Amino acid sequence: MARHHRLALLAPLAAAACVLAPAFAAPQAAAAPAGTCALVKGEPGPDKKPTYDLKLSGFDKGARLTISGGTSSQNVRVASNGKYVDENVTYGTYTVKERNRNTPPVTCSKVPEEPAGQADPQAKTADVTSVTAQYLGKQGDIGCIIFPDGVVPGFAGTISTSGPGTVKYRWTRSDGLVSGAATLTFTAAGTQNVPKMSWDGVALKKAPDKFSGWAQITIVGEDAKSNRADVSLTCVD
């Protein structure tokens, strides 16, 4: 092949290399946040004031998050469905940062703040007289589970009050999980059941795999706490 023909073929290739080089040299963008969050309007409070809930979704199962905003900062873990809900939070700007990923914090969207309605003088926070928690299931030796979800420990509880009103509570666990706040409304003195809270699946696949932990109910805004409901499991063939 003539020399000028070879040069004619090489020239386009050299030009293409010059065009592509910057693309390969460009730095990698930071990983995008895995989930989203929003401050949304909740149900009107018993005093007719507007309330707001913080709702997170789309995060990885069990992701560890730091939520900042309102009047405090707290570390939480999302549920196995990637969601987390905190009821009746202070209106404000919130951000969410994943503690186990190098991602930028997410600024939560929010609805416009509504003016407070006329307060109901009869509405109040109920006085808690007792709060209990219990583990639901068998303790000690259990058969080894080979399924992906493993064993799913469950917990429940009760809250008693001396009169009508509302009670806000959270679940806390030995693995560091702090649930969103939930509310029970009492029309009179009495006892109500706290809905079941389930742990993420625990892998107990071969003897003598073990698992131990506890869960506890804490009353928001008060020092009242339940007992620690303990669970201790050992996998046996």
Summary of the structure (lengths in Angstrom):
residues: 237
radius of gyration: 26.5
end to end distance: 76.7
largest distance: 101.6
contacts: 652
relative contact order: 0.16
helix: 10%
strand: 43%
